Amino acid sequence: MDKEKRKGFLLRIEPNLYKELEHWAADDLRSLNGQMEYLLREAVRNKRRKLLPDPSDDPTPHRE
């Protein structure tokens, strides 16, 4: 993604959560910003996956 197209915003979080995220980012060799962006992207991807119908849940038997 082009850095000029990124949207900045202010985020206020509890100091303990900030420290946990810092440690997690360091463990994953990411910046704190990169870690938070990764976590948000994963959460959105998981949400989309839950909203999309799973083809394996199709009750209609497939005939060949």
C-alpha positions as CSV (number, residue, x, y, z in Angstrom):
1,M,0.0,0.0,0.0
2,D,1.3,3.4,-0.9
3,K,2.3,5.4,2.2
4,E,0.8,8.6,0.9
5,K,-2.6,6.9,0.9
6,R,-2.5,5.8,4.5
7,K,-4.8,7.4,7.0
8,G,-3.5,8.5,10.3
9,F,-5.6,8.8,13.4
10,L,-5.2,9.2,17.2
11,L,-5.8,6.2,19.3
12,R,-6.1,6.3,23.1
13,I,-5.5,3.0,24.9
14,E,-4.7,1.9,28.5
15,P,-0.9,2.0,29.3
16,N,-0.9,-1.8,30.2
17,L,-2.5,-2.7,26.8
18,Y,0.1,-0.5,25.1
19,K,2.9,-2.3,26.8
20,E,1.5,-5.7,25.9
21,L,1.2,-4.6,22.3
22,E,4.8,-3.3,22.3
23,H,6.1,-6.6,23.6
24,W,4.0,-8.6,21.1
25,A,5.2,-6.4,18.3
26,A,8.8,-7.0,19.4
27,D,8.3,-10.7,19.6
28,D,7.0,-10.7,16.0
29,L,9.8,-8.4,14.8
30,R,7.3,-5.6,13.9
31,S,6.9,-2.0,14.8
32,L,4.0,-1.2,17.1
33,N,2.2,0.4,14.2
34,G,2.8,-2.5,12.0
35,Q,1.6,-5.0,14.6
36,M,-1.6,-3.0,15.2
37,E,-2.2,-2.8,11.5
38,Y,-1.6,-6.6,11.2
39,L,-4.0,-7.4,14.0
40,L,-6.7,-5.1,12.6
41,R,-6.3,-6.6,9.1
42,E,-6.6,-10.1,10.6
43,A,-9.7,-9.2,12.5
44,V,-11.3,-7.8,9.4
45,R,-10.3,-10.9,7.4
46,N,-11.8,-13.2,10.1
47,K,-15.0,-11.1,10.2
48,R,-15.4,-11.3,6.4
49,R,-14.9,-15.1,6.6
50,K,-17.6,-15.4,9.2
51,L,-20.0,-13.4,7.0
52,L,-19.4,-15.4,3.8
53,P,-21.3,-18.7,3.4
54,D,-19.1,-21.7,3.7
55,P,-19.5,-23.9,0.6
56,S,-18.9,-27.0,2.8
57,D,-22.1,-26.1,4.8
58,D,-24.2,-26.6,1.6
59,P,-26.9,-29.1,2.6
60,T,-27.6,-30.0,-1.1
61,P,-25.8,-33.2,-2.1
62,H,-23.6,-32.8,-5.2
63,R,-24.2,-35.4,-7.9
64,E,-21.7,-36.3,-10.5
